[in-house]
Amino acid sequence: MVRRFRWLAPLATLALVVGACTTTTTDGKTVTVIGTWTDAEQEAFLAMVAPWEAETGFTVKYQGTRSINDILAAGVPTGVLPDLAGLPGPGQMAEYAAAGALQPLDDVLDVATYESETASGLTSLGKVDGKTYGVFVKASVKGLIWYNPSLHEYGPSTPATWDELTAMGAANQGSADSLWCLGIESGDASGWPATDWIENILLRQAGPEVYNDWWAGNIPWTDPAIKTAFETYMEVVDNSYGGGTNAVATKFDLAGDPLFTSPPGCALFQQASFITGLGAFADATAGTDYNAFPFPAFNEQYANAVEGAGDLFGMFHATDAAKSLMKYLVTAEAQDIWVARGGALSANKNATSYPDEISTTMGGMIANAEALVFDASDQMPSAMNAAFWSHMVSLTSGSETVDEALDALQEVADDAYAQ
Amino acid sequence: MADKLITAAIVVVGVPAVLVGYIWATEQVLRVLPEGRKPRVRPWLWLGPALAFLAVFLIYPMIGTVVRSLQDSSGQNFVGLDNYAWFVGSSDALSALKNNVLWLVFLTLGVVALGLLVAVLVDRVRYETIAKSVIFVPLAISMVAASVIWLYMYQYKPEGAIQTGTLNAAIGVFGAGPVPWLQVQEFSVNTFMLILVMTWMWTGFAMVIISAALKGINPELMEAARVDGATEWQVFRGIVFPLLVPTLVVVSTTMIITALKAFDIVFTMTSGQLNTNVIANLMYSEMFKFGQYGRASAIAVVLLLAIVPIMFFNIGRFRQQEAVR
């Protein structure tokens, strides 16, 4: 038996070698890109670059992966990197720029035009020591409150404060089982939707300054401001559909689905603008099936603060094709293609081909925000971020108290920020 | 494309050519040696390439890992035993270590006991092959796929909703539950749920090995005992089990090593959250997520030190068995 299949051995070797070669080809005409977009988002990105490919004759080789953090962290010291890549956040961008792996974009882009066309909150996040290393291809607003208008239409008089929201929500809960829907499961990033909750609460309770000091490690986790935000979150957990246990067991993209069941599982659901492309939202119609309003203020002073996130894009190899693609991606022409498909907001103020009114409003929030802050957990050292996720899971499942979680997080912080 | 084909052609023709060329060259070298020395030198020359590969891909990285474990995260400065001190002082690391002990004890016990039970039982039925195939199949599934399957088994929906998870649907028939299997930390229930997945996968492996050993036992021994009036239990206890002990030891050591290396299931099902972390997953996080190469290397060294004695024990066992033959 074994002897008969011996001739297969050289063939197997051949297959291995050919396979290895296809992953390392660079011919100057191809731009290798990795990003976190898969499925529908990957299609949208490829549609976005298609006109550029047709015009220039270059091709994009795109690979979508959820482990972009790990790939780049391993790639920067070893030099095995794509030409362009989506970066996890401004913190990592600064790290890669300092390591000399990221190429500055000041000579690649027409910086004056780029800065005039892009929301100022976003352009400043892409800079390290005054040089632009990252640009935003698209953006999202975090902390929107979604609801089903058929249960109750909030209309233009949306709740302005948290107290108003909880009072109005409870009064109009109707047949819904609970006030909130909550789901924080997300594979090896489980817990991030809960960190978004903390961030949105803290930003509006304590303001952007405390918020930025907090993720930078200048405020301890045990600070009363942080503790208050955690306690507010625990109220949400207590009033959520199925409680904390269900939140830990529910995938974030399906967490809002009980809004649409009959009778509804919940009346309100907090998630970023990109939820419209996921779960039951993807098949529902904006305006009639679902609607959204901004996260209400706790403190009037910080009413116009917005937490945004975006796909920060950086260049590792300054090839002609890569530079040309980078130039193209920041234009309104390119970003219009993606935003027209829904689920994304443009970074470029002139790209406004939104498919519905909700998206247009959210796009305006990014462009006009007085204080735009980036996702805090994404800017923490990666060990801190992972611990934040993990303790939010323990806290939500009920296996830790707020004080235990905060003490444990401070212990991690003492180590993570010292590295 | 053309250069790829050329590379492929070089490999297809070149690799065998180099191999044949090497053997031919060694024979040329051997020619000049006196006749008496040849049998002693030849094995070393033939083993040479394998030893070289071993040195480059196993020994060198191993030494590198030990050196790295004494350096800081950047790999620039030596920090003595700081990384090991971190390991001993970190509650996360100790919790992972505790879970690994649970894996080691209960995975090994579960797999060996179930494997033995199934092997002995199916030995007595006509549909043995089918039964064994069914139990062996899970081993052919990738760990990640098995984890995804079991995520569906353990799925949790709030009370009152339709239970889509197999286990909760099953206990729901009797009015119990639902239980969030992967969230229950009392008595490490969630870790045991993960161990169960691995047990399900590896029972087939133990069964096949034990079954083969069982077939090797001389039936006359058992016949003689039965003629002398021994009960089936006495036959098993007095004859079958003692003869199976060497096999059980080999299976057990293999399972201990498997338990120490457990990673895929934990990574896929809980990613080590809610106190289910294990050493291998901790090492992965420290290295690829946090960029702590020094700490990751220290964990690797600890894991290596834990495995080495078992490896030596296993090799010793093999030698003994060979000697008996």
HADDOCK unambig.tbl for C-alpha pairs under 7 A between the chains (distance, minus, plus):
assign (segid A and resid 10 and name CA) (segid B and resid 12 and name CA) 5.78 0.50 0.50
assign (segid A and resid 14 and name CA) (segid B and resid 8 and name CA) 5.70 0.50 0.50
assign (segid A and resid 14 and name CA) (segid B and resid 11 and name CA) 6.89 0.50 0.50
assign (segid A and resid 14 and name CA) (segid B and resid 12 and name CA) 6.39 0.50 0.50
assign (segid A and resid 17 and name CA) (segid B and resid 8 and name CA) 6.55 0.50 0.50
assign (segid A and resid 18 and name CA) (segid B and resid 4 and name CA) 6.60 0.50 0.50
assign (segid A and resid 18 and name CA) (segid B and resid 8 and name CA) 6.59 0.50 0.50
assign (segid A and resid 21 and name CA) (segid B and resid 4 and name CA) 6.85 0.50 0.50
assign (segid A and resid 69 and name CA) (segid B and resid 289 and name CA) 6.82 0.50 0.50
assign (segid A and resid 70 and name CA) (segid B and resid 288 and name CA) 5.12 0.50 0.50
assign (segid A and resid 70 and name CA) (segid B and resid 289 and name CA) 5.41 0.50 0.50
assign (segid A and resid 73 and name CA) (segid B and resid 288 and name CA) 6.52 0.50 0.50
assign (segid A and resid 73 and name CA) (segid B and resid 291 and name CA) 6.67 0.50 0.50
assign (segid A and resid 74 and name CA) (segid B and resid 288 and name CA) 6.34 0.50 0.50
assign (segid A and resid 188 and name CA) (segid B and resid 271 and name CA) 5.10 0.50 0.50
assign (segid A and resid 242 and name CA) (segid B and resid 158 and name CA) 4.91 0.50 0.50
assign (segid A and resid 245 and name CA) (segid B and resid 180 and name CA) 6.98 0.50 0.50
assign (segid A and resid 246 and name CA) (segid B and resid 157 and name CA) 6.46 0.50 0.50
assign (segid A and resid 246 and name CA) (segid B and resid 158 and name CA) 5.89 0.50 0.50
assign (segid A and resid 249 and name CA) (segid B and resid 156 and name CA) 6.21 0.50 0.50
assign (segid A and resid 382 and name CA) (segid B and resid 289 and name CA) 6.58 0.50 0.50
assign (segid A and resid 382 and name CA) (segid B and resid 290 and name CA) 5.45 0.50 0.50
assign (segid A and resid 383 and name CA) (segid B and resid 290 and name CA) 5.37 0.50 0.50
assign (segid A and resid 390 and name CA) (segid B and resid 273 and name CA) 5.74 0.50 0.50
assign (segid A and resid 394 and name CA) (segid B and resid 274 and name CA) 5.78 0.50 0.50
